[in-house]
Structures are given as C-alpha cells and as structure tokens.
Amino acid sequence: ADLFDGIVMAEQRFHGEGYQEGYAEGSHAGMAEGRRYGALHGARIGSEIGCYLGFALTWHCLLQKCTGEKNSKKMKALDSLIGMIQKFPYEDPTYDKLQEDLEKIRGKFKQVCSMLNIQSDFRIDTERSSLTF
C-alpha cells in the first residue's frame, strides 16, 4: 500500500514543491523589481522637487531687491513654496500623504509661475537626463 501511495501522491507532492520553489523565486524577483521601480520613481520625484526648490530660491533672490505690492505677493508665494518643499518628507517612503503633498507643491509651483508670467511645463528629458521648461 505504501508503494502505491508514493506513486499516487507524487503529482500532488511535486505540485506543492514546485509551488513553493516558484513562490520563493517570484518573491525574490518581485522584491528586486520593486526596489528598482522605487529607486527610479524616487529619483524622479527628487529631481522634480529639487528643480522647484532651485527655481524658487533663485526667484526669491532676484525679487528680494525689488519693492512694491506685486513683488510682495510674489515673495509670499515663493516663501510658501519654499516652506512646502522644506517640509516635504523625503526620508519617509511610508508617508501616507506623499502624493497629496506633491500635488500641492506642483499646484503652488504653477501658481508662482503664473504670478511671474513664466511657462510652468515641467518635464524630465530621459534621453539627455536634463530638466526642461
């Protein structure tokens, strides 16, 4: 009876072993792919935020010398954008409002561009690895 049990149950045993091996391999491959995707996506967000910060700091310096109510509003908007970027949680990938805060920063950036009468099309050129506006 034991001899036939081994033969009859072989398909089920091999199926189980194959499943376990496939699951382990798939988990390992999924982790590696997830890390690559996360690093790439994180780098894109970092480049975008860095560009916004450089833009805001440059315009802040340029407008500091100018006076007037219009420039005062522009400076307040720039200060707000800089503050939002400085509070952005770069180090916390589990932050649940990351996308929401990123959209707020993008919106504030567009508002500042509108106030400065500048086109706000942000693109990352993947071929040349440079930022274009």
Secondary structure, 3 states (H helix, E strand, C coil): CHHHHHHHHHHHHHHHHHHHHHHHHHHHHHHHHHHHHHHHHHHHHHHHHHHHHHHHHHHHHHHHCCCCHHHHHHHHHHHHHHHHHHHCCCCCCCCCCHHHHHHHHHHHHHHHHHHHCCCCCCEEECCCCEEEC
